[in-house]
Amino acid sequence: WLASEAVFFLYYHFKHWQLERRVAGAPLLPPGTPMEALMKALESIEMIQRGGKLAEPHLSLSRSLPILSSWHPGSPQITPKTSAHDLQAFLHLQLEESGVEQMLRDWHDSRSMAGSMDFAPTAVTDTHRAALEQLVDDAEVLALKQAEACGWFVKVPKRTERWPSSRVCELRRGNVTEWVAWAFFNSEAARVPSARQTELNELVGRIAQWMEVELQPGYNPEASAMRLTMDPIPSAHRPLLYYAVTQTILNQVIHLQFNGLGFRQHFSGTLSYWHRAGCVSSDGGCASSSP
């Protein structure tokens, strides 16, 4: 058994080495196409904000802002001169928050706690109210944009946590260039063809303008772009006994349990799935069959 474990250990490291050396063969996009693809991707963030407001209008920031303001004693007063940047304190609820999905979950939880209240601190006319509504909408879109951009990066050296939205201004132009070179040219930044360098810089500039951050020159070594086809593959060796148990004994247990519940295993190519047919009840409605 020890000999088998030793052989399996060597096999694991060989396969890991083999996968690490595999090069993704994505074709180089023609000129102009990367910018079109980028614009479509960036537009989706505004669609998320508009969709959320339509789906759950009672949880919009404008309705929850009075209570949220009381939770942030140092928050700025809302005036005609207030900008979307001034309202970010209401939107970045966690110091280590990162990614659009986490931000949306935090917004939902905090605004559900705040309850539904009308927002009318200074909106004495419909015109003022519409202006304030637009202000908070712009603030939400800006927060989502910056959360999306930070979601493209991870912390170094562990690479297990995404870059927090609260530190978006610490990203440098070199970090964004690194991500753009991978996402649209499938390449290291230094290996992008010289004929496409201008296009690369335009993409980076468009992203900086979109997330409303003035990217400083240089590279922040604490942040690394997530490049799925280039990053090291995280893996861990486990004993052969582990796989013997999980792939044989547990598989048989699951097989017996599902069969006992009335499921039958089917295959579609390499996909394996379990299915249990329904039955028709006496009143003509559909009901699942009992095991």
N, C-alpha and C positions, 0 to 999 in steps of 0.2 A: 504493500500500500504506500509506503514511503517513496518508493521508486516512482509510482504513478503520480504522487503529489509533486515530485521533483520535475517530472516530464511536463506535467500540466502547468507548473510555474514558468518553465521556459517557454511553453507554447503561448501562455498569456502575454509575456513580454514581447515575443515575436509578433503576435497579432497587433499589439498596441503600437509597436514600432512600424509595422506595415501600414496601419491606418493613419498614423501621423505623417507618413511620407506621401500619402495619396493626395494628388493635386486636383482641385475642382476644375472641371473643364467648361466653365461658363463662357459663352461667346462674348466678345466685346461689343457693347451697344454702339450703334452708329451715332455720329455727331447729332446733337439736338435731342435725341431720345432720352438721355438721362435727365435733362431739365424737365421734359414733359412728365416723366415718371415721378420725379420729385414733387412737382406741383400737385399732381393728383394725390400723392400721399399726404402732403401737408394740408390739403383742403379737407381731408377726412376729420381733422381735429375740430374745425369749426362745425362740421356736421354733427359730431358727437355732442358738442355743447348745445346746439339748437335742438337736437333730438331729445336730450335730457330735459330741456325746458318744456318741450311739448308733452313728453310722457309724464313728468311729475312737476307741474307748474307750482304746486304748493311747497316744493323744496328749492325753489329758485333762491338765489342769494339775496335778491331784493326783498323778499318776504322775511328772510331769517336774519337780515343784517342788524335790526335793532337789538335782538338778544345777543347775537354774536359780538356786537360792539361792547356790550357789558361784560363779556368774558375776556375781552382784551382791553384793559384799562388804558394802556398807552396807545391805543389805535387812533389814527387821525380822524378829525371831524370831516364829514362829507360836505363839501362846498362846491360851487361851480368850478373851482380851480383844481379839484381833486382829479388825479389821473388813475389809469388802470394799475400803474405801478404802486400807487399809494395803498391800494386795497389788497395787496398780496399777503399781508399779515393775516387776513381772514381766510385765505385760501390754502396756505401752506401750514397745515395744522400739526405736522410732525417734523422734527428736525431732520430725521433720516428718511423722510418720505421720498419715494422715487417711483416714477412710472405713472402713466395715465390711469391704469386700473386701480392702483392703490389710492390715488388722489380722489377718484370718483367714489370709492367706498368710504373714505374719510368724510367727504362732503355729505354723502347720504346719511351717515351715522350722526354727524354733528347737527345737521339741519333737522333731522327727525327729532333729536332731543330739544332743539330750539323751538320746534313747533311752527305753526303757520301764523304769521302776523303780517299785516299790511305794512309796507314801507312808505312812510310819509313824514319823515322828520322835517324836511324843508320843501317838499313837493306840493306847493299850495295850488299849482295849476297843472293842467294836463301836459303843458309843454315842459314844465320842470320835471314832472314825473317821468315823462318819456326820456328826457335827458339822463336822469338818474338810472333808469332801466338800461339804457344803452351803456352807461358807464360800468355798471356791474357785469353786464354781458361781456364787454371788452376785457374786464379784469379776469373773468373766468376763462376766456379764450387764451389770454396771455399765460395764465397759470398752467393750462393744459398743454400749450405749446412748449413751455420750458420743461414740464414733466416728461413730455414725449422725447425731447432732445436728450435729457439726462438718462432716459431709459436705454439709450444707445451705448452707454458706457458703464463700466464696472470699476470697483475700487481695486487697486493694486496694493499688496501682492496676492491676497487670497482669491480675488476674482469671484467671490461668492455673493457679494452685495452690489446692487446697482448704485450708480452715482446719485446722491440725494439732490432733489430739486432746489433745496436751500443753498446749494453750492454751485449753481449753474454758472455764476460769473467767474468761477475758478477754472472753467474749461478754457483752453487756449485754442488759437487758430489751428495749431498743429494737431490737436486732438480731433477736431471736426474734420480736418483734411484726411486724417487717417481713416475715419469711418467712411467718408465719401469715396475715397479711393477704392475701398473694398466693396461698398454697396453698389457702385455704378461702373467700376472698371475692373472689379475682381483682381485687385493688385495692391501691392504696397504703394504708399504715396510716392516713394522715390522711383518706382518702376512704371508709373503712368507714362504712356508715350508723350514725347515732347510736344507733338502736334495737338495733344489734348489737354495740356497744362492750363491753357486759358479757360477751357471749359470747366476743368476741375476747380479753379479759383472762383469762377462764376457761381458754381454750385455751393461752395463754402460761403461765399458772400450772401447768396440768397437765403441760406439757412440762418445765418447770423441776423439778417434783416427780419426774417420771419419770426424768430424767437425774441427779437428786440434786445439783443445782448451785443455789446461792442466787444468782439473777441480780441483779446490782446495777442500779440505775436508770441511765438514760442510754443512750448509743449509742456503740459503738466504731467509729470511721470506718475502721479498718484491716480490718474484716471486712464483707463485703457478702453479703446473701442471694442465692442463685441463684434467679432468677425467669425461667423459660424464655420466658414470653410477654411479658416486660417488659424484659429485659436487652438491651443493644446486641448486634446480630448481628455476630460476628467474621467478617471477610471480607478478602480481599486481591485487588487487581487484578493480572491476568496478561495478557501480550500476546495478541493475537488469534492469533498464530502458535502459541502454546502449545496453544490449543484445536484449531487446525487439525491439529496433529500427534496429540494424544491422542484426538480424536474421529473422525478419519478414518484415518490411517495405522495407528495402534495397533489400532483396531477391526478393520481388515481383516486384520492379522497374527493377532489372536486368532481371528477367524472362520476363517481358513485352518488354524490349528493345531487348533482343536476339531473341525473337519470331518475333518481328517486322522486324528484319534484316534477317529473313529466317532461323535461327538456330533452331535445335530441341534438346531437352535434352535427354541424354541416360545414362544408368547405366551399370557398369560392376562390379558386387559385391558391394562393398561399395564406389566405385569410381563413381562420377557424372561428366559428361562432356557434352559440347555442340558441335554440328556438323552441318555444312551446306554443302550439297552436291554440287559438281561442275557441270558444264554443258559443252556440246560440242558445239563449235562455228561452223558456217556454213562452214568454210574452213578446218574443221577437227581438228583444234587445241583445246587445253583445255583452258577454261576460267572460272573463278569463276562466280557464278550466282549473279545477281543483286537483292537486296532486293525488 
